[in-house]
Structure formats: structure tokens, C-alpha cells
Amino acid sequence: MPRSVSHTGYVFLYVERLLHTCRVTHVAFAVFEPATLNEALGLLTNEGDASAALAGGTDLLLRIRRGARKYRSVVNIKFVPGLIGLTWDAQRGLTLGALTTFRTIEQNEHVRRHYLALVEAARVVAGVQLRNLATIGGNIGNASPSADSVPPLVALGATIEIASATGTRVVPIEACISGPGRTVLIPGEIFTTISVPAPATHSGNAFSRFSPRSAMDIGIASVAASVTLDADGRCTDCRIALGAVSPTPLRATAAENALRGERCTPAIADAVGELAAAATTPISDIRGSAPYRRAIVRTLTTRVVQQAAARAATAGAR
């Protein structure tokens, strides 16, 4: 038996005050706590669509409480060995367990030195208390178009490992989200490891997000960029990723092509921003209209590519 201490699971009380009345909703489900990855994968396979993996829980538990999804069971993978922590290697780059918290990411010295875009994204995820719980794998798995971790991971060329009872597969981050709230995971699969390549010499990266409030809010738009320069200061490679302005992670490939072979002057950066904005397909909602989001993308892209290029110019050999 797994350590599947099947508790009959967390019961939430949701109280809605309306005209001095109270409505109390009870949500109950089984909670399994496997001790190994194989046990977790077996449980998820057996339970199928009726179950979900619990990591930090900051998104999943809210969805359950609000009735957005109903599950018969939840598989708590927080105690499964090998899914937490990060390692850095100068050749292989950064390896992140899917249950690594945003607080761990923003405080790690290697991430601060080589992957500032990830640090800048981690810092805007909710508040410090939630960043101690929220995991990078959960942020990806929630598949929100505004997920803060996704644009920098896409810009940095990251991949993610998916495990099931039958084996593993690796996909690029931009390919693991198939739509709002949907990933390529099938029942019985979980994200296990995120791999970020080592940055090239004379490369830099940056991230910026705009939201009505500085914290505890989702972004109207976000942009991440990674830029590599040659000895003459011209861009030899770049990746630009946009968040919250399309149903799935978006690479601004036309903008990237406009930057390659050029120095990142203000005029070039402006042109890159225009092309990035043109690539978006944003929605209009209470937070901002589609034209407003495009204008934000244009401004953010202009700033972020210049910041990434400036960091690349001073990076030197790593």
C-alpha cells in the first residue's frame, strides 16, 4: 500500500453573505499521500480524470472550493522524493524539480546570476507567504495564459519532463500548454523536472509584467527576452516570449528575426516592440481591452529587449 493515507479529504466551508444570509458548501474528496513517484503515478493512472495531483495547492484548492472542478480524489505529491529542489551546472544549466517553490527560485544565487528573468518573474508571484508554497510546476500545470513563470522559461529555451507509469517524455515549455487551463498531460502523467540550458557567453535575459497592482494580482501582459551578442554588439540569437495576450505561450518570432543581426538601438527596439504587439491575440476583459494589452506589449518588449541586451553586453564569459 502506498503511504496513501487516504484521508477523507479536506472539507472547505465557503460562506457567502448576501442579504444577511449564509450559504455553506462542503467539498469532500479522498486524499492519497504516496511515498514514491511510482506510487503516485499508479494512483493517478487508476483514478484517471477523477483525480488531480496536489503540489503547492495555491491554484488547485481554489478551483475546488469555487466548484470549477470536482474530483473524487487528490494525490498529494508534496512528499514524493526527487520533485523538490534545484541544481546548477555550468555545462548542463539549471535543473528544477517541479515542486520547487518560487521563493527558492528567487533566492538562489545561481538563478540570480544567470537567469534574472526567472528571478524577476518569481518576485511578482503573489506575496512572500504564497511564494513559499506555490511551485513552478503547479504554475505551469495550471495553464493560465497569465502564468508568470512561462514567458521566461520559454525565452530561456526550457524543457519539461513528463512522467507516467510507462516512462517519460520531454517537451519544450511552449508545447506543454494546449489552451487556457489545459496541458498536454494525459491521466496518469505529471510534470517532474524543468531543464533550462546554460546561458551562452555574452547573453542576457529579462522579464517584465504589467498589472494594475504591483503584487497579488495577475498580469495584463508580460514579456521575457533572452539576447546573445557577438563581439561587435550585434544580436546573434534571441528569444522573445509573451504572456497573457494569447491562449497559449507565444513566441514573437517576427520580432526576434528583426533583432537578429542588429545592434539593439532604441529604434530597433521600438520596431521589435511593434512586431511583438502585432503577433498578439489578446482578449478584452475587466482588466483591459485588447488594444490596451497590445500597447502594453509594445512598451514592455521595447524595454525588455534593451535590458536583456544591456545585460548581455556586460555578461562576459560565464
Secondary structure, DSSP 8 states (H G I E B T S, - for coil): --S---EE---EEEEEEETTEEEEEEE--EEE--SSHHHHHHHHHHHGGGEEEESS-TTHHHHHHTTS---SEEEE-TT-TTSS-EEEETTTEEEEETT-BHHHHHH-HHHHHH-HHHHHHHTTSS-HHHHTT-BHHHHHHTT-TT-TTHHHHHHTT-EEEEEETTEEEEEEGGGSEEETTEES--TT-EEEEEEE----TTEEEEEEEE-SSSSSS--SEEEEEEEEE-TTSBEEEEEEEEESSSSS-EE-HHHHHHHTTSB--HHHHHHHHHHHHHT-----BTTB-HHHHHHHHHHHHHHHHHHHHHHHHTT---
